[in-house]
Amino acid sequence: MARIESLSAVTLAVADMARSTAFYDALGLERVHHQADFTSYRCGEGFINLQQTATPSPSGWGRAILWVDDVDAMARVAVAAGGVLDGEPTDAPWGERYVHCTDPDGHELSFARPVDHPVFRPAAPEDIDHLLELNEAEVPAVGSLDRDGFDRLLMQADRTVVVRRGGSIAGFVVLVREGSDYASPNYRWFAERVPSFLYVDRVVVAPDHRRRGVGRALYRWVIDAAGDLPVLAEVNTIPRNDASLDFHADMGFEEMGRVAHAADKEVAMLRHDPVGATLRSGSLTASSEAPGAGETFTTLLRQPGVTVEQIISSDAPDTHEQVGDADEWVVLLDGSADLEVAGVVRTLTAGDWIVLPAGTPHRILATSSGARWLAVHVDPSGTPA
């Protein structure tokens, strides 16, 4: 039994071919054929044809519905090209945002797009006030900025991208490349360790668009836009933001280390490498960056079954007993340390290494300030340690 699969073409009668082609050219359609009395435009998998006639086409024939990437933007283009809108772009109860338009010959068109389909575009000057309002509504999840500070950030950024959904701004992301003079301590931490990257300074989702996949769509766009570059971001661990940590882990981010900005402020430094990436590089942290107490951990590499960390100790280490789930090979790069391993005290100096089999109880008794370690965790099961 025969069935209709799709609309192949719509042919519209026009009175002035030059006027009509100017209108449809302005809409961005690809012109595939043109002669004095007949023009054809590619429209997705179909076509819109213009046929010149002596009299305008009769009214009431119906309407051609065109799916576009941004209904509001296309409406502005159509008006500028001589079209007339029948009302403003609207979200329909059947799940589309649409606007009706009449072309110069009286033909009825409708520009439409599914409401849930996100549209990404660079932030425009007229967006900035609204983006700042969204930013301030998210403090303290993102840093507070006044208008001057926000303008400076956008000037230092590689790009600021807005996502529109259902005709309104659903969120935005500010991205910074390496080499910027951006003074953020988190950005500087990454810049000292990763030669080339795309840094997510902040990502904000409007309150009325949450839990609709907007944040995930933004991150997918960022990861695609990064190409071969790693994507870097940070998430609070003090105060702990479990929802964001889980979200980033689900998106494929891995922790490089943690930075404590104050007793009540710590962030996890996260990295997302492109699929199939093999070439990576970085720099070890200097001993001068020793913490005031305890240790700082920086993940240098995480592969199935293997995790490589750099550790910098203070002169007030955590002396609690530890038992690892994976075999651990540790070398002391600088400084000195006293360890108790399975009840035996061992003193290490620069260049000494030790293997701690999985399940071996051990604890640090004393370390010199700035003692640097390299630790390789090996899990035979193939799970990153």
C-alpha positions in Angstrom: 0.0 0.0 0.0 1.4 3.4 -1.0 2.0 6.0 1.8 3.3 9.5 2.0 6.7 9.7 3.7 7.5 13.4 3.6 6.8 16.7 1.9 9.0 17.0 -1.2 8.2 20.6 -2.3 5.8 23.5 -1.9 5.3 25.7 -5.0 4.2 29.2 -4.4 2.9 31.6 -7.0 4.6 35.0 -6.9 3.9 38.3 -8.7 7.5 39.7 -8.6 10.3 37.2 -8.7 13.1 39.6 -7.8 11.1 40.8 -4.7 10.4 37.2 -3.6 13.9 35.8 -4.1 15.2 38.7 -2.0 12.9 37.6 0.8 13.7 33.9 0.6 17.5 34.6 0.2 17.3 36.6 3.4 15.9 33.7 5.2 19.1 31.8 4.5 17.6 29.1 2.2 20.0 27.6 -0.4 19.0 28.6 -3.9 19.5 25.5 -6.2 17.8 26.7 -9.4 16.9 30.1 -10.8 15.4 31.4 -14.0 13.2 34.4 -14.8 9.9 32.7 -13.9 10.9 29.8 -11.7 13.2 29.6 -8.6 13.8 26.6 -6.3 15.3 26.6 -2.8 16.5 23.6 -0.8 14.6 23.3 2.5 16.0 20.4 4.6 15.2 17.3 2.6 12.5 19.1 0.5 12.2 22.3 -1.6 10.3 25.5 -1.8 9.6 26.6 -5.4 8.6 30.1 -6.6 6.5 30.3 -9.8 5.9 33.7 -11.3 2.3 34.4 -12.3 0.3 37.4 -13.6 -1.8 37.6 -10.5 -1.2 36.9 -6.8 -2.2 33.5 -5.4 -5.6 33.2 -3.8 -5.7 33.6 0.0 -6.7 30.7 2.3 -4.7 28.0 0.5 -2.9 26.9 3.7 0.6 27.4 5.2 4.1 26.0 4.7 5.7 25.1 8.1 9.4 25.5 8.2 11.5 24.2 11.1 14.3 26.6 12.0 17.1 26.7 14.5 15.9 29.8 16.3 12.3 31.0 15.9 12.8 34.4 17.4 15.9 35.2 15.3 14.2 34.0 12.1 11.2 36.2 12.9 13.5 39.2 13.0 15.2 38.3 9.8 11.8 37.8 8.1 10.5 41.2 9.2 13.7 42.9 8.0 13.2 41.3 4.6 9.7 42.5 4.2 7.6 39.8 5.9 4.7 40.5 8.2 4.3 38.6 11.5 0.9 37.4 12.7 1.7 38.0 16.4 4.9 37.3 18.4 6.8 34.0 18.7 4.9 31.7 21.1 5.3 28.4 22.9 2.4 26.1 21.8 0.8 23.5 24.0 1.8 20.8 21.4 5.5 21.3 22.2 6.7 23.8 19.5 7.7 27.4 19.6 6.3 29.0 16.5 5.4 32.3 14.7 3.2 32.8 11.7 4.5 35.0 8.9 3.2 36.3 5.6 5.6 36.8 2.7 5.5 39.8 0.3 3.0 37.9 -1.9 0.6 37.0 0.9 1.8 33.4 1.3 1.4 32.1 4.8 4.5 30.6 6.4 5.2 29.3 9.9 8.6 29.2 11.5 8.7 26.5 14.2 11.1 24.5 16.5 10.5 22.0 19.3 10.4 23.8 22.6 12.8 21.3 24.3 15.5 21.7 21.5 18.3 23.9 22.9 19.8 26.5 20.6 23.4 27.7 21.2 24.8 31.1 20.1 27.4 33.6 21.2 26.2 36.1 23.8 25.1 39.4 22.3 25.5 42.8 24.0 21.8 43.0 24.8 22.1 39.7 26.8 24.7 40.9 29.3 22.5 42.5 31.9 20.3 39.4 32.0 23.3 37.0 32.2 24.6 39.0 35.2 21.3 38.7 36.9 21.4 34.9 36.4 25.0 34.8 37.7 24.1 36.7 40.9 21.1 34.4 41.5 23.5 31.5 41.7 25.9 32.9 44.3 27.7 31.2 46.1 27.7 28.3 43.6 29.4 30.8 41.3 31.5 33.9 42.2 29.6 37.2 42.7 30.5 40.0 40.2 29.5 43.5 39.7 28.9 44.8 36.1 32.5 46.0 35.7 33.9 42.7 36.9 31.5 40.8 34.7 32.5 42.9 31.6 36.2 42.3 32.4 35.6 38.5 32.7 33.8 38.4 29.3 36.7 40.4 27.7 39.2 37.9 29.1 37.1 34.9 28.0 37.6 33.0 24.8 33.9 32.9 24.3 30.6 33.3 26.2 27.8 31.0 24.9 24.1 31.4 25.5 21.7 28.5 25.3 18.1 29.4 24.4 15.2 27.0 25.0 11.6 27.8 24.3 12.4 31.4 23.2 14.2 32.4 26.4 17.7 32.3 27.7 18.0 29.0 29.6 21.6 29.3 30.6 25.1 30.4 29.7 28.7 29.3 29.9 31.9 31.4 30.1 35.0 29.7 28.6 38.6 30.8 28.9 41.6 29.5 26.9 45.2 29.2 28.1 47.3 32.3 27.8 44.7 34.7 29.3 45.6 37.2 31.9 42.6 36.1 34.0 43.6 36.3 37.6 41.4 33.6 39.0 43.5 31.3 41.3 41.7 28.2 40.0 42.5 29.2 36.4 46.1 29.9 37.4 46.4 26.5 39.1 45.3 24.8 35.8 47.5 27.1 33.7 50.6 25.9 35.6 49.9 22.3 34.9 48.2 22.0 31.6 49.7 23.6 28.5 46.6 23.9 26.3 43.0 23.7 27.5 39.4 25.1 27.5 38.5 26.2 31.0 34.9 26.4 32.2 34.9 29.5 34.4 31.2 29.3 35.2 28.1 27.6 33.9 24.7 28.9 34.9 21.2 27.5 34.3 18.2 29.7 34.7 15.9 28.6 37.6 12.9 27.9 35.3 15.0 25.6 33.0 16.5 23.3 35.6 16.1 19.6 35.6 15.4 19.7 31.8 18.8 18.7 30.6 20.1 22.2 29.9 23.3 21.8 32.0 24.1 18.5 30.3 23.4 20.0 26.9 25.7 22.9 27.7 28.5 20.6 28.8 28.1 18.4 25.7 28.4 21.5 23.5 31.5 22.6 25.4 33.1 19.2 25.0 32.3 19.1 21.3 33.6 22.7 20.9 36.9 21.8 22.7 37.8 19.3 20.0 41.3 17.9 20.9 41.6 20.2 24.0 41.0 19.0 27.5 38.1 20.7 29.3 38.8 21.9 32.8 36.5 22.9 35.7 36.3 23.0 39.4 33.6 22.0 41.9 33.3 22.8 45.6 34.3 20.0 48.1 34.1 22.4 51.1 31.2 23.2 51.3 30.6 19.9 49.4 28.5 20.0 46.3 27.7 16.3 45.8 25.2 16.9 43.0 27.7 18.8 40.9 30.5 16.3 41.7 28.3 13.4 40.6 27.2 15.3 37.5 30.8 16.0 36.4 31.8 12.4 37.1 28.9 11.2 34.9 30.1 13.6 32.1 33.5 11.9 32.2 35.5 14.4 34.3 38.3 13.1 36.5 39.9 14.8 39.6 43.4 16.3 39.1 43.7 17.6 42.7 42.2 19.8 45.3 42.9 23.4 46.2 42.0 24.9 49.6 41.3 28.6 49.5 40.4 28.9 53.2 39.4 26.6 56.1 35.8 26.7 54.8 36.5 26.7 51.0 38.0 23.9 49.0 37.5 22.9 45.4 38.2 19.7 43.3 40.1 20.4 40.1 38.5 18.4 37.3 39.6 17.5 33.8 37.8 15.9 30.8 40.0 14.6 28.1 38.8 14.1 24.5 37.8 10.6 23.6 40.9 8.6 22.3 43.3 11.2 23.6 46.8 9.7 24.3 49.2 12.7 24.3 49.2 14.5 27.7 51.7 16.6 29.5 52.0 18.9 32.5 54.4 20.0 35.3 54.9 18.8 38.8 54.0 21.2 41.6 56.9 22.9 43.4 57.8 22.1 47.0 57.2 25.8 47.9 53.5 25.2 47.5 53.3 23.1 50.7 50.1 23.3 52.6 49.9 24.6 56.2 48.8 21.2 57.4 48.2 17.7 56.0 48.9 17.0 52.4 47.7 18.1 49.0 47.0 15.5 46.3 47.2 16.1 42.5 46.1 13.3 40.1 48.5 13.3 37.2 47.1 10.3 35.3 44.1 8.0 35.7 43.8 4.9 33.4 42.0 1.6 34.0 43.8 0.0 36.9 46.4 2.7 37.3 46.4 6.1 39.1 49.4 8.4 39.4 49.4 11.1 42.0 51.8 13.8 43.2 51.6 14.5 47.0 53.0 17.5 48.8 53.3 17.2 52.6 53.4 19.8 55.3 55.4 19.5 58.5 52.1 18.6 60.3 50.9 15.4 58.4 47.8 13.4 59.0 49.1 10.6 61.2 46.0 8.3 61.2 46.5 4.7 60.0 45.6 4.0 56.4 44.9 0.8 54.5 44.8 1.0 50.7 42.6 -1.0 48.4 45.3 -1.1 45.6 49.0 -1.8 45.5 50.9 1.4 45.9 54.4 2.3 44.7 55.7 5.5 46.4 58.9 7.5 45.8 60.0 10.5 47.9 61.2 13.1 45.4 62.3 15.8 47.9 62.6 16.1 51.7 62.4 13.5 54.4 59.7 11.3 56.0 59.2 8.8 58.7 56.6 6.0 58.0 55.3 3.1 60.0 54.5 0.2 57.7 52.9 -3.0 59.3 54.4 -1.9 62.6 57.9 -1.2 61.4 59.2 2.4 61.3 61.0 3.4 58.1 62.9 6.6 57.4 62.9 7.9 53.8 65.0 10.6 52.1 64.9 12.0 48.6 65.1 9.2 46.0 63.9 6.4 48.4 60.9 4.4 47.3 58.6 1.7 48.9 55.9 -0.7 47.8 52.7 -0.8 49.9 50.7 -3.9 49.0 46.9 -3.6 49.1 45.6 -4.1 52.6 48.9 -3.1 54.3 48.3 -0.8 57.3 50.6 2.2 57.3 50.8 5.8 58.6 53.0 8.8 58.3 54.8 9.8 61.5 56.6 12.9 60.4 57.5 14.8 57.2 59.5 17.8 56.3 57.6 20.8 55.0 57.4 20.6 51.2 58.3 16.9 51.0 57.2 15.8 47.5 56.0 12.3 46.7 55.0 10.4 43.5 52.6 7.6 44.1 51.4 5.0 41.6 48.3 3.0 42.6 47.9 -0.3 40.7 44.6 -2.2 40.9 44.7 -5.6 39.2 40.9 -5.5 38.7 41.4 -2.8 36.1 39.4 -0.2 38.1 41.1 3.2 38.5 42.3 3.4 42.1 
